[in-house]
């Protein structure tokens, strides 16, 4: 896998673009001028928003099957105080959510007894629960401040988007997010060697530690020498991704019902059946994938069939509207809550790849019907979702043009 290393050359107008972008998306911090006559007093050392200069800190990890009582008992907290904490936690935090492997901290008074003052359970990298054992026992939840850094990355595909990003040192989640953004535009089973991407996104940090990625602001994916731009834009407090013409990248149907696989058999009116060795129509597309790979509904709709059906094995059928229905064959099992009569949303997991029915190995046989007739899932046309509203269009086009120019300033060394 070759890596594409880049350097940003942002001069002149591009500098204005960056300034415009930062002002648009981030709050400005007011400048506070300190009077020369004032005496500077250093800020107290804090952790979890608690001054800890005079406290002793212990850190640990929740062990399997440990409860709040088990943990605090090790630090000589009385059963009576633990009971009071449990009462105060009611309606604030479910103590059953304390899980093995999660971090915790104990803050003790610097006295001969090292009396526990606070117990802090870290539910996630950004959220924590404070159990206050002070004069007034109480329990509350809080959030760490998240630092958001803008990053621009690009690369060239040699085998897959996932491998390209891993080789480039990017977060694997970025590949998943990009594939979701372009799910209605690019069939990632058909990407080619030499395809490329550029993307501007947030990296999230808590107390200097990277915890993942945030919003993707803009990207361009070059596929078969065509550039597909995506720009994030909010209208009426609802954000989505749009193209250069202000059309939504979201369409009625996803391009494929699962991620990161390969097509093992195409739609055909005459195919040699791999089991029966006779020529028959194959009115679907076979996606080879490991057993258990999640299968998603390509659009909103109603499940009209969800049971075993002979050669098709475990099958789900979804009616999307008066024109289209889709079928998902050879599933190993069904998604949670999937049964006949329920409504599903686009992207919802409706089952998992398997090899039930007449099958030579794990794969998904995916079929699309238009007005009752089978059509090729790879060529079916899907109407776009709602575009940018007219009252926002001029603002959006200026916004998209600024981001596009910023991406174009990325040049190879």
FENMOPE-V147179 format. One record per pair of residues at least 24 apart in sequence whose ideal C-beta (glycine too) atoms are under 6 Angstrom apart, sorted by sequence separation. I is the first residue (numbers start at 1). J is the second residue. D is the distance in Angstrom with one decimal. If there is no record, write none. Layout:
BEGIN
((I:J:D) (I:J:D))
END
This chain:
BEGIN
((197:221:5.0) (264:288:4.0) (330:354:5.6) (330:355:5.9) (196:222:4.7) (261:287:4.7) (262:288:5.4) (330:356:5.4) (68:95:5.4) (195:222:5.9) (261:288:6.0) (330:357:5.5) (195:223:5.0) (261:289:3.8) (298:326:5.9) (306:334:5.9) (258:287:5.9) (330:359:5.0) (75:106:5.5) (306:338:5.5) (295:328:5.5) (306:339:5.4) (157:191:5.8) (306:340:5.2) (316:350:5.1) (158:193:5.8) (258:293:5.7) (316:351:5.5) (330:365:5.6) (64:100:4.4) (93:129:4.8) (329:365:3.8) (186:223:5.5) (258:295:5.3) (303:340:5.7) (62:100:5.3) (157:195:4.3) (257:295:5.4) (77:116:5.3) (174:213:5.6) (177:216:5.7) (182:221:5.8) (257:296:5.2) (303:342:5.2) (62:102:5.0) (156:196:4.6) (173:213:5.5) (327:367:4.2) (75:116:5.1) (257:298:5.3) (291:332:5.4) (302:343:5.3) (61:103:5.9) (171:213:5.3) (314:356:4.8) (326:368:5.3) (185:228:5.5) (313:356:2.9) (60:104:5.5) (154:198:4.0) (254:298:4.2) (313:357:2.7) (325:369:4.9) (253:298:4.5) (300:345:5.6) (312:357:5.1) (59:105:5.2) (85:131:5.2) (153:199:5.7) (253:299:4.6) (300:346:5.3) (311:357:4.9) (324:370:5.9) (92:139:5.0) (252:299:5.3) (297:344:4.7) (299:346:5.0) (311:358:4.0) (323:370:6.0) (58:106:4.4) (152:200:4.8) (323:371:5.8) (88:137:5.9) (181:230:5.2) (57:107:5.9) (88:138:5.4) (89:139:4.5) (88:139:4.4) (296:347:5.1) (297:348:5.1) (55:107:4.6) (56:108:4.5) (151:203:5.1) (84:137:4.9) (296:349:5.9) (297:350:5.1) (56:110:5.5) (148:202:4.7) (149:203:4.8) (294:349:4.6) (54:110:5.9) (295:351:4.7) (146:204:5.4) (147:205:4.2) (181:241:5.2) (292:352:5.1) (293:353:4.1) (144:206:4.9) (291:353:5.8) (291:354:5.6) (185:249:5.7) (289:353:4.6) (184:249:5.9) (148:214:5.9) (184:250:5.7) (184:251:4.0) (189:256:6.0) (187:255:4.5) (187:256:5.8) (295:364:5.7) (183:254:4.8) (291:362:4.3) (48:120:5.2) (183:255:5.8) (189:263:5.4) (288:363:4.8) (286:363:5.0) (287:364:4.6) (286:365:5.4) (179:259:6.0) (125:206:5.5) (284:365:4.7) (285:366:5.2) (284:366:5.5) (275:358:5.5) (284:367:3.9) (283:367:5.8) (125:211:4.3) (274:360:5.0) (283:374:3.5) (285:377:4.9) (264:363:5.9) (257:366:5.4) (267:376:4.1) (253:382:4.3) (252:382:4.8) (251:382:4.2) (252:383:5.5) (251:384:5.2) (250:385:4.3) (248:384:5.6) (247:384:5.4) (248:385:4.1) (248:387:5.8) (247:387:4.7) (246:387:5.3) (246:388:3.9) (242:388:5.8) (246:393:5.5) (6:154:5.4) (246:396:5.5) (4:155:5.0) (4:156:4.8) (235:389:5.7) (1:158:4.9) (235:392:4.7) (1:163:5.8) (233:396:5.2) (3:167:5.6) (3:168:5.7) (1:167:4.1) (231:400:4.3) (231:403:5.6) (218:403:4.1) (220:407:5.6) (198:407:5.2) (198:410:5.7) (154:410:5.8) (20:402:5.9) (17:402:4.8) (17:405:5.8) (17:406:4.8) (14:409:4.7) (10:409:5.1) (9:409:5.8) (8:410:6.0) (9:411:5.4) (6:410:5.3) (7:413:5.6) (5:413:5.9))
END
